[in-house]
C-alpha cells in the first residue's frame, strides 16, 4: 500500500490556476508550480500526469467553481444593461481571473481539450446573457470578453 497523499489536491489546483492566470501556460514552469504549491515534482506528476494535466484540471475547476456559478447569477438579471454590467464586473474575475481568457488565446488554438473547455466557458456566458439579450447574447458575450481582455491589458476604449 502506498503512502497517503501529503498535500491538498484542491489547494494545489487553486494555486496552479492562479499561476496560470497570472503568467499563462507557457510563462509558468514546473519549477514555479512546485515552488508555489509545495508539492514535490514526483507527486505533481503522479497526481496530474504533467504540467498540461494540471492546467486542464485547473481549467475544469475554474469552469465548475467560478465560471458556471457566475454565469448562473448573471442569468437572473433580466435588464439588458444590468446583465451586461454584471457580466463585465464579475465574469472571470475570481481568484484565477483571466484563466479562461489566457487559455483561449494561448492554448486553445493548439490543444483541442483546452479549446473544448474554453468553448464551454464561453457558452456558459452566452447562455447567461440569453434571458436578457435574446438573439444578441452571442454578440454581448463577445463584448464582455473583449472588455475583460482590455481590462486585463489595462487599455481603455476610446470614446468616439
N, C-alpha and C positions, 0 to 999 in steps of 0.2 A: 504494500500500500504506500502511495506517495505521500509526501508531506502536504499538509493543508496549505492553501494559498495564504501568503503572509501580507496581502495587500487588498485594499478595497477596489475591486474592478470598476465599480460605478464612479468612484472618485478619480481613478486613473483616466477613465474615458472623458470625464468632465474637464480634467486638467489638459488632456490632449486636445480636446475640442477648442479650448481657449487658446492653446498654442497655435493650432492650425488656423483659427480665426484671425489671430494677430499677425502671423507670419506666412500663411499659406502652406500648402503641402510641401512644395519644393524648398521653402525657406525654413522648414522645421526638420532638423536632423534627428536621427535615432538617439544620438547623444543628448540632444535637447529634451527629448521625451523621457529618457532615462533619468536625467537630472531633475526635471520638473516633477515627475511622478514618484521618484524614489524607488522605482521598480528596476530590478536588475535586468539587464539586456536579455538574458536567457529566459526569465519569467515573462517578459514582454512578448518575446517570440512564441513561447509555449502557449500563452493565453490568446494572443491576437494573430499569430502566424507571421506577421510582417508589419512594417510601418503602414503599408496600404490597408491591411486588415484592421488596424487600429483606426485609421482615417475613416474607413467605411463604417465601423462601429460607432465612431463619434458622430458621423453624419446621420446615421439612422437614429441615434439617441437624440440628436438635435431636432430631427423631424418629429419624433414622438413626444418629446418633453418641452419643446419651445414652439416650433412652427405650428403644429396642429392645434395645440391649446390656444395659441394666439389667434389663429385663423377662426377657431370656434367663437372666440369673444368678438372678433370683428363682424362675424356673420350676424350677430344680434343687433348691430347698429343698422337701422333702416334708412336713415337720412344719408344720401349720397356724399355730401360734403363731410359729414361726421364720420362716415365709414372710411373715406379716403384719408382723412386726418388721423383717425385711429390707427389705420394700417401703416401710414408713414411714420407715426410716432412710436409704434410698438413692434412692427413686423421685423423679425430678425434682430431684435435689439436686446437680447438677453445676455447672459454671461459669455456666450460664444458668438456675439454679434459679428456678422459678416461671414460666418462659416458657409452658409448656403451660397452667398454671392461669390466668394473665392472658389468654392468647389465648381460653380457654374463656369467661371472664367478660366480657371487653371486646369482642372482635371476632367470635367465633363467632355470636352472635345476629344479626349484621348482614352477615356475609361468608360465603357458602357454601363457599368454598375453605378458609377458616380452620376452619370447622365440620367439614369433612371431615378435615382434618389432626388436629384435636383428637379427633375420633372414632377415628382410627387410634391415637392415643396412649393413649386410654382402653381401647380394645380390646386393645392390647398388654399393658396391666396386667391386665385381666380374664383374658386367655389365660395370663399368667404365674402367676396365682393358681389357675387351674383344677386343676392337678395336686394341690395341697394342700387346696383348698377345695371342689372339685367344683361342685355347683349354687349354692353360696354365693359363688362367685367374683365375681359382679357386685356383690353387697352388700359384700363385703370390699374390692373396688376402691373403692367409694364411701367406705368407712371410711378407706382410705389417702389418697384425695384430700382428704377433709374434714379429716383430721389435718394434711396438708401445708398446707392453706389456713389452718387455725388457727395452725400454727407460723409461717407467713408473717405473719399478722396479730398474732402474739405474744399470742394468747389461749389460756388453758389451760382444758381441760374441767373442769367441776366434778364432784366425786365425789358420788354420791347414796347 
